[in-house]
Amino acid sequence: MIDEPQIVETVAKAAAVIPFRIPKAKIGEVMGPAFGELFGTLAAQGIAPAGPAFSHHARLDPEYFEFEVGVPASKPVAASGRVKPGELPGGRVIKTTYRGGYEGLGGGWGEFMKWIDASGLKTAGNFWEIYAAGPETGPDESKWRTELVRALA
């Protein structure tokens, strides 16, 4: 379900983001429209995306997702409506790639967290998903790839 996790150093990237704090059950309702809004705002400002879309979660909460969705930007974005300038974090992280449809991401995260726990690594509170290949690549979900990333403490 996931590739072999790797510890890597990443570089922070400027991004356009929309922050959310929503009940977990609402995540499917907000993600698609938010990404449409982000890409539309970048296009309106003449800014090219500088990488795939992502979601960055500030912390784990049993009832709510506190996170932002974003798109790396080739130059600084101006605030517009819900879209704000932000960044995809950088630093020392452990990451893996989950392959498959989004409904399986929970299982991918579970497998990833078991691997991290077994390795004895200490993680920080934040984590993110980078949607490297998804529905825009076609309907074959076996070709979809999502990078799962945990910051290391």
N, C-alpha and C positions, 0 to 999 in steps of 0.2 A: 504494500500500500504506500509506503514512503521509501525514499532513497536513503542511503547511509548518511546520517547526519555528519556535518562538518563544522569545525570551529573556524571562523574567518573574521577578518577585519573589514568592516564596511565604511563607506564614506557617506556622510549626510548629504542629502540632495534637497535643494529648494523645491517646493511643491505648492500647488493650489489644494486647499483642504476645506472640508465641511465638517464641523464637529457635531457629535450627537451624544445624547444620554437618553437611551430608550429601553423599554422592557425588552428582554431577549426575544420574545415572540414577534416583535415588530421588525427585526433586522431584514427579513426578506422583502418587506415593503419599502424600505428606504434606500437600500443599496443601489439598485438599478437607476432610479430617478436621480440620485445624487451623482452617480458617475456621468450621466447625461448632462447634468448641470455643470459639472466640472469641465468636461471636454468642450461644452458650448461656451463657457466663460473663457477658456484658453483661446479658442478659435476667435471669439469676438475681440480679444486683446491682441491677436496676431502672435500668439505664443505657441510654439510647438511643444507637444509632450516630450519629455526626456526619459521615458521609461514607462513600464506598465503601471496600471492603477494598483492601489494598495489600500488596506485598512490598517490603522495603527491603534491598538487598544492600550489605554493608559493603565488598566488594572483589571483583575478578575473580580467579578461580583456575581453572587448566585442569582440575582434577579435582573440586573441591568447590564447593558453594554454601554460603557463610556469609551467612546472611540472617535476617530475621525477617518473619513475616506479621503483619498487624495490621489493626485497625479503629479509625478515629478515634472517640473517645468524648466524649459531651456533658458528662461530669464525670469526675473521677479514678476509675480502676478499682483495686480492691484485688487484690493477688496471690492467685491461686487455682490450684493445680496447676501446669501449665506456663504459664499466662497470667500476664503481668507488666505493670505499668504501663510505658509507653514513649511514643514520639512519632513522628509522621510529620514528617521534617525540613522546615525552611523555609530560605529564603535565595534567592540568585540562581541560577536554573536555566535550562537549555534543555530544552524539552519539545515533544512531538509526540503525535499520537493515531494509534494503529494500529487499523485496522478489520478484524475477521475473527476466526476461531477461534484458540484458544491455540496450536495446532500451528504456526502461522505467525509467532509472536512472534520467533523467532530471525531470520527474514528481515527482519522489521520493525526489529529492533535493528541488523542489518547495514546496512540502508539509512540508518537514523538516524545511525549512527556514521560512515558515509561522508560524510554531509552535514556533520556536526560537523568531521571532519578537513579537508574541503574549505574550510570557513569559517575555519579557523585558530583556533578557540576552544580554550581549555584547560579540561579538566574535572577535577574532583576524583575520588577513587576510588569514591565511593558513587553508587548509582543506584537508582531504584525504578520500580515499575509500579503504577498505580492502576487497578483493575478497575471502570471507570465503568459498563459494561453488559456482562453476560455471560449465562451459562446461565439465570439467574433471569428474564431478559427474554423467553425463548423459544428454540426450537431454530434459528432462522435466524441462523447465525453472521455473516452479512453485516451484521447490526445490532449485533454485539458491538463494544465500544470499550474499548481499553486505553491509558491515558496512559503514555508512556515518558518518563522524567525523568532527566536527568543534572545533578548539582550542578556549578556552574562554579567553577574555581579562582580 
